[in-house]
Amino acid sequence: MRLRRLRRRFVLTGPRLAVRRAVPWPLRWLAAALVLGLSAAVALWAFEFGKSLAGLDAGARQELKYLRTESRDLHAQVNRMKESATAAESLRATERAAMDALAERLRQLEADNRSLRDDLAFFEKLIPASSSKGGAMDIRGLQAELMGDGVQLRWQVLVIQPMRSAPEFKGQLELLLAGLRDGKPWTSDPPAVARPLQLQQYRRVEGVVQLPERAVVKTVTVRLLQDGSVRALQTVNLE
């Protein structure tokens, strides 16, 4: 017993050791990745094989084909609807432009109609003719009205030569105003309007006159002058 104890004390004893070469860790990761990839491939193959056995893959393919066809049809319908909407919008724009042009033409015709009615009413007042002085010149249809709360006067008149092959008239037209200003008799001096006039047969003359402050117009007179002499004269009362 003592001998065994001494041998154990002085003799090295223990389990046997095996020396092996260590594998680098990149190779370990590569081997692990290969194993995992192989496992995934086997699992996917097994899944696809199971679907083919169960008949699910054919149905899914048919469904996918149907959905793709339906998607193409829907895209085609959407494109046709877009084209129709674009054509409709273009047509509406054309119709709006035509309506605007028609409305503008209608407004112009209405304005022309009003002007023709005014001209007709104006010429109707020429019969019977008013009195005139001197020669063949005549003033007809003198009209005058106050505007803007009595601060402006609008007037119009027709000057004619009621003769065939009448010589050309060259003279001056004057507009004279008479009434009250500050409660006293008042007459426009110089004339409210003085303009040269030239005509062969007839001419319509009109305008707007700014009245003096505190002036009340009672009568309006238009006269034609030629070479310093009065050829025609007409007066109208505003009261």
PANUDO-511911 format. One record per atom (N, C-alpha, C, O): x, y, z. Coordinates in steps of 0.001 Angstrom, whole numbers, plus 500000, padded with zeros to 6 digits. Each point is the difference from the previous one (the first is absolute). Layout:
# residues N
XYZ
...
***
This chain:
# residues 239
500830498808500000
499170501192500000
500863501241500000
499746500963499277
501280498988501552
500903501146500029
500690500181498661
500199501124499539
500171497746499830
500688500069498718
499084500637498947
500458500817499201
498325498838500790
499060500591499035
499840501501500233
499906500795499065
500068499555502208
499856501418500287
501211500773499544
499894501093499444
501290498303500810
501221500672499554
500033500092498476
500414501022499453
499164497943499868
500017500028498526
499036501073499486
500335500732499069
498513499366501506
499057501020499592
500537501385500250
499714500932499249
501077499208501821
500537501317500342
501081500419499038
500049501156499579
500823497912500067
501159500365499165
499819499680498515
500861500403499218
498116498924500342
499782499652498589
498813500816499464
498943500074500627
501263500537498189
498940500800499378
498989499088499319
500336499218499110
498447500902501323
498921499190499421
498848500904499622
499858501067500597
499336498575498471
498817500801499568
499399499434498745
500513499019499461
498372501591500037
499344499526498778
500849500285498777
500778500954499979
499073498246499043
500741500190498762
499473501206499201
498799500259499934
502149500454499471
499662501184499211
500144499690498534
500906499272499594
498170501298499582
500062499844498540
500179501372499382
499187500887500258
501793499314498976
500297501296499354
499403500009498580
500334499152499173
498792501807500566
499360500148498681
500217501414499463
500176500942500773
499810499201497905
500165501320499388
498672500782500094
498946499475499641
501110501757500834
498791500838500162
499495500472498624
500804500373499146
497842499613500631
499371500461498749
499745501508500095
499401500441500981
501028500366498044
499760501465500061
498509500306500012
499195499288499400
500452501805501308
498572500345500125
499336500396498695
498798499761499881
501870500828499120
499281500250498720
499541498727499327
498935499956499384
501890498993500741
499582498730499407
498819499430500743
499109499386499412
500894500826501897
498850499519500786
498716500694499560
498972499348499815
501082501992500014
498799500732499561
499580499585498601
498806499891499719
502152499878499407
499668499568498650
499331498641499997
499035499762499274
501496499353501553
499391498671500081
498587500093500548
499094499316499524
500718501551501500
498659500180500577
499045500572498959
498851499569499914
501616501404499290
499148500593498970
499622498975498943
498858499957499543
502104499222500073
499692498958499022
498961499038500512
499093499587499279
501058500066501982
499033499070500598
498618500636500047
499005499353499675
500928501933500736
498695500673500072
499400500162498600
498797499806499822
502016500541499193
499480500151498642
499480498699499445
498945499952499368
501800499001500873
499546498705499544
498693499609500659
499109499441499361
500788500862501932
498757499689500720
498833500789499427
498910499458499814
501317501839499902
498923500835499453
499596499510498626
498810499957499687
502166499669499476
499673499498498669
499181498723500080
499038499815499254
501357499307501660
499243498756500177
498581500298500469
499039499388499533
500839501573501407
498668500353500506
499142500597498895
498820499664499891
501757501229499273
499234500607498915
499587498958498969
498876500008499500
502063499092500192
499652498940499046
498877499144500535
499093499609499266
500979500098502038
498957499184500609
498657500724499970
498956499385499777
501084501949500454
498752500780499979
499384500012498602
498805499749499847
502011500544499128
499499500030498631
499519498617499555
498980499869499324
501763499124501064
499591498642499645
498671499651500655
499151499343499397
500679501107501854
498731499746500683
498843500735499329
498900499458499887
501346501790499663
498925500728499314
499623499324498692
498822499884499664
502210499664499590
499683499329498744
499226498715500233
499106499662499225
501236499614501846
499253498787500311
498562500304500388
499078499258499660
500743501866501069
498644500351500449
499193500709498917
498794500180500169
501834500230498716
499283500691498926
499796501477500256
499205500634499305
501507499954501698
499821501417500322
500750500902499038
499531501105499725
501592498481499758
500830500854499152
499289500339498690
500075501140499543
499238497896499846
499285500253498744
498886501023500196
499795500878499162
499483498998501964
498931500960500267
500533501405500211
499411500977499537
501723499116501174
500587501314500238
500467500622498700
499843501204499799
500731497989499310
500443500528498718
498827500476499155
500078501044499351
498857498204500657
498817500426499257
499422501292500580
499596500901499266
500376499169502062
499504501213500647
500873501192499662
499497501089499721
501835498702500304
500921501079499653
499814500439498551
500014501194499699
499810497824499397
499772500327498599
498707500782499820
499945500953499222
499005498636501508
498719500708499924
500142501428500523
499474500942499408
501244499207501713
500165501335500571
500800500906499074
499706501190499880
501309498243499464
500769500805499065
499149500440498822
500079501150499567
499103497933499912
499109500358498887
498998501070500435
499727500953499269
499729498867501942
499048500992500518
500665501352500187
499393501035499724
501861498965500748
500729501254500184
500223500704498670
499851501219499906
500512498000499046
500182500620498688
498698500590499481
499994501090499428
498899498190500771
498707500516499554
499627501284500731
499489500948499404
500780499060501912
499683501202500780
500849501187499558
499506501123499896
501788498616499843
500860501080499513
499506500522498655
500004501207499760
499574497890499371
499487500423498698
498733500842500164
499830501012499320
499265498557501603
498785500772500241
500315501376500560
499391500999499617
501586499038501311
500388501295500575
500560500926498929
499689501191499981
501134498267499127
500556500818498918
498902500513499071
500020501155499575
499011497958500112
498895500451499148
499179501078500682
499571500962499361
500207498877501953
499239501018500729
500760501324500042
499396501066499887
501941498868500275
500792501228499988
499908500692498648
499856501220499922
500231497977499000
499888500589498669
498622500614499788
499876501079499421
499086498228501053
498648500542499866
499843501290500796
499387500960499533
501184499052501694
499909501202500826
500744501165499349
499530501137500029
501641498571499380
500756501059499320
499226500537498806
499939501210499782
499462497870499435
499211500435498845
498781500807500444
499643500995499369
499717498564501732
498830500730500492
500394501390500496
499282500971499763
501858499124500925
500459501304500486
500332500928498838
499687501190500031
500950498251498947
500294500807498813
498721500472499320
499902501142499551
499112497950500382
498722500375499396
499311501085500820
499430500939499445
500626498925501903
499388501029500848
500707501335499840
499358501050499979
501977498911499907
500732501251499792
499610500649498681
499829501216499916
500032497944499046
499577500541498705
498593500575500075
499719501058499438
499400498234501261
498625500501500140
499971501303500800
499254500923499672
501579499142501395
500043501247500771
500508501155499151
499462501106500056
501585498630499150
500521501058499132
498946500443498992
499840501192499735
499434497821499700
498946500337499040
498873500787500675
499462500945499424
500187498653501808
498944500721500723
500439501418500339
499211500940499907
502065499210500493
500500501346500298
499982500874498749
499600501164500044
500844498247498831
499975500765498753
498570500366499597
499731501106499532
499348497922500666
498598500265499669
499418501074500914
499261500873499546
501078499059501763
499506501017500921
500551501380499653
499282500999500047
502015499040499601
500579501289499590
499331500531498743
499725501195499893
500012497908499145
499308500416498785
498590500478500301
499521500965499405
499811498348501531
498645500406500379
500004501370500659
499132500831499732
501869499402501147
500098501321500622
500251501084498957
499443501095500080
501405498586498935
500262500975498949
498749500269499179
499715501143499642
499533497789500059
498755500187499243
498989500812500800
499297500847499448
500632498887501867
499080500788500830
500401501467500020
499150500888499935
502180499360500157
500463501390499980
499676500654498651
499561501149499949
500661498102498954
499664500536498680
498499500243499877
499567500983499398
499644498109501180
498548500167499944
499555501237500756
499143500755499542
501469499443501647
499664501210500768
500396501257499229
499271500991499975
501908498942499396
500431501168499223
499058500266498827
499680501149499697
499878497766499641
499068500180498895
498655500545500481
499386500839499341
500160498662501836
498740500540500532
500143501480500343
499097500800499755
502059499551500819
500222501417500314
500023500842498727
499439501095499939
501241498345499033
500046500739498736
498615500129499392
499640501047499462
499574497863500627
498649500055499446
499147501029500734
499293500800499387
500793499155501959
499238500988500760
500471501412499700
499210500942499948
502104499184499855
500543501325499707
499502500508498654
499611501161499873
500403497959499116
499565500424498672
498483500184499934
499505500802499209
499754498449501627
498550500196500011
499625501394500476
498961500545499629
501901500013501196
499727501344500505
500280501081498965
499707501175500222
500849498431498674
500291500976498960
498768500402499208
500049500946499214
498849498348500986
498757500297499277
498939500410501027
499717499204500896
499677501990499031
500335501020499010
501298500716500335
500447499990501146
500141500616497871
501260500698500214
499759501253500801
498950500635499895
502057499722500925
499912501217500803
500360501195499131
500521499868498893
499185501269501642
500270501225499248
501475500263499939
500740499612500904
499695501028498065
501402500328499843
500125501327499301
499044500516499422
502160500030500640
500276501280499393
500998499838498872
500969499247500093
498766501472498860
500998500184498973
500308498782499172
500195498912500543
499851501249498162
500509499014499074
499360498649500145
498887499842500501
501884499172499026
499517498636499988
500424499218501219
499512498884500181
501366501624500671
500436499283501190
498846499891500991
499170500903500103
500787497997500616
498919499790500958
500528499217501188
500879499150499856
498582501139501310
500314499293501243
498732499287500439
498948500626500131
501144498073500098
498818499226500361
500322499074501175
501137499573500199
497824500141500557
500097499007501075
500958500370501101
500717499132500497
499325502134499910
500865500384501111
499474499379501287
498831500170500344
502032499110500366
499660499373501273
501054500375501025
501186500101499686
498357500105501559
500914500349501092
499417499475501300
498790500060500216
502083499419500658
499567499497501308
501124500203501011
501186499925499679
498391500334501553
500958500200501081
500448498644500542
499224499046500058
502031500897500333
500582498762500532
500816500339501243
500390501146500224
499857497799500589
500871500154501171
499508501042500978
500762500877500407
497962499042499982
499410500960500952
500091501435499497
500195500929500784
499664499248497902
499944501342499447
501331500669499782
500042501209499772
501061498045500290
501315500622499801
500505499783498574
501020500571499616
498278498608499591
500382499754498624
498764500053499114
498884499724500441
501339500635498304
498922500069499018
500408499176498780
501048500226499396
498092498808500257
500229499194498806
499080500497498902
498809500215500227
501746499966498577
499220500552498896
500338499274498704
501067499402499859
497994500666499200
500219499459498661
499078500723499019
498926500481500361
501527499577498400
499255500740498995
500359499441498632
501078499432499820
498028500727499225
500238499584498622
500006501241499121
499046500777499984
502040499390499291
500135501125499074
499892499435498584
500712499062499641
498385501521499556
499788499468498655
499929501143498988
499765501161500334
500451498445498417
499704500870498857
498913499301499185
500307499127499188
498443501239501014
498897499285499338
499893500341498520
498946500412499514
502140499414499799
500031500266498569
500868498946499331
501008499568500560
498601500026498253
500816499087499231
501159500758499374
499867501148499576
501268498177500378
501214500602499423
500329501317500671
500399500961499342
499428499083501996
500285501222500741
501510500224500067
500760499034500061
499681502208499928
501438500260500116
500495499671501403
499235500009500963
502052499703499131
500574499664501310
499953501217500916
500355501117499625
499182498604501617
499917501076501000
501244499965500868
500395498942500491
500215502206499694
501133500165500897
499715501202500889
499950501140499538
499866498581501732
499696501077500931
500338499611501419
500978499300500263
498184501173500648
500238499757501425
498678499766500709
499000500666499728
501018498360501198
498829499716500829
500274500509501408
501064499761500570
497940500953499983
500126500549501349
498816499559500841
498867499923499526
501428499787501742
498967499616500962
499934501079501064
500989500273500680
497841500343499464
499788501092500957
499060499533501099
498981499367499724
501362500945501531
499182499639501149
499494501266500666
500696501014500045
498072498917500476
499410501146500700
499199499486501173
499446498901499961
500500501917501097
499258499598501184
500294500939501161
500049501218499829
500147498202501357
500263500769501210
501289499529500633
500360498826499920
500335502115500716
501189499689500785
500014500908501216
500036501225499887
499936498147501271
499869500728501271
498733500840500005
499969501095500562
498975498374498800
498710500682499974
499902501138499015
498986500699499987
502027499521499179
499991501091499040
500039499416498580
500502498895499792
498960501860499230
500045499528498617
501454499763499570
500916500752500333
499233498172498920
501362499604499595
499972499425498595
499070499286499624
501969501036499598
500176499475498651
501461499620499826
500892500740500415
499348498131498985
501383499547499794
500692500928498998
499570500139498855
501490500478501598
500766500917499154
501485499838500348
500407500417501085
500398499008498060
499717499620498612
499102498763499937
499647499455501047
499971500082497748
499128498833499888
500583498781500714
501216499819500057
497908499362500478
500451498798500706
500723499044499068
500910499288500425
498692500690498304
500655499165498991
500161500839498733
499074500686499567
502128499242499850
500271500662498734
500967499108499242
501162499861500382
498354499539498550
500846499073499254
499768500181498507
498893500331499576
502139499453499635
499818500089498549
499126498855499495
500021498898500548
499219501379498411
499076499008499460
500119499996498486
500012501049499357
500077497741500086
500093499833498563
499145498809499608
500149498917500565
498939501275498456
499115498919499594
499545500217498579
500062501106499462
499467497783499930
499487500057498644
498482499907499991
499330500833499390
500111498134501297
498564499812500016
499435500114501415
499090500791500248
501449498421500671
499546500091501380
501122499529500919
500942499331499576
498926501039501693
500986499585500995
499367500089501372
499315500968500329
500927498009500460
499513499968501373
501117500460500928
501128499513499923
498546501421500944
500981500577500916
499470499835501424
498818500228500257
502054499380500661
499596499816501391
501186500251500911
501143500092499553
498556500018501756
501073500210500966
499444500165501395
498788499956500210
502114500236500747
499665500202501408
500713501268500465
501193500175499750
498076500703500922
500522501287500453
500025500017501522
499025499618500647
502095500827499925
500107500186501438
499436501379500341
500459501014499475
498546499012501403
499326501259500332
500733500735501111
500635499366500843
499288501962499172
500608500764501096
499287499719501323
498862499531500019
501817500760501071
499404499789501318
498828500956500206
500033501160499589
498943498318501054
498808500764500372
499242500528498782
499242500965500099
500973498391498753
499286500414498786
498812499079499779
500112498782500144
498748501805499506
498784499265499674
499646500315498559
499638501131499679
500467497862499442
499762500196498578
498503499910499719
499321499063500420
500191501933498861
498588500033499620
499804499709498508
499065499297499616
501812501242499559
499880499818498559
501356499640499404
501055500385500505
498872498860498403
501197499600499252
499779500401498547
498972499680499403
502008501024500039
499887500485498623
501210499527499204
501138500077500462
498588499431498325
501046499614499059
499850500882498767
498904500181499469
502227500360500091
499970500826498799
501183499663499109
501061499583500466
498725500612498231
501025499770498994
500444501346499446
499176500832499620
502126499368500338
500582501230499486
500845499671498778
500701498990499946
499204501912499069
500847499884498816
500354501401499545
499131500812499681
502141499446500296
500508501324499618
499419501085500891
499703501105499545
500134498551501777
499524500997500960
498508500191500036
499510500780500817
499740498543498332
498547500145499987
499346498720500466
500533498911499787
498301501215500855
499263498859500516
499219499365498853
499163500650499372
501120498067500358
499325499286498927
498818499187500514
499046499771499256
500997499778502026
498883499234500565
500040500143501513
501051500236500596
497766499614500012
499898500205501446
498841499159500534
498937499917499385
501291499465501769
498915499263500666
500219500046501495
501128499918500485
497744500219500255
500030500109501469
499041498992500593
498929499753499446
501455499654501697
499154499079500699
500001500382501474
501033500381500549
497792499515500094
499860500291501429
500157498735500817
499507498941499610
501170501156501514
500201498866500879
498915499865501049
499933498964500661
499218502026499524
498946499938500995
498779499282499429
498995499846500694
***
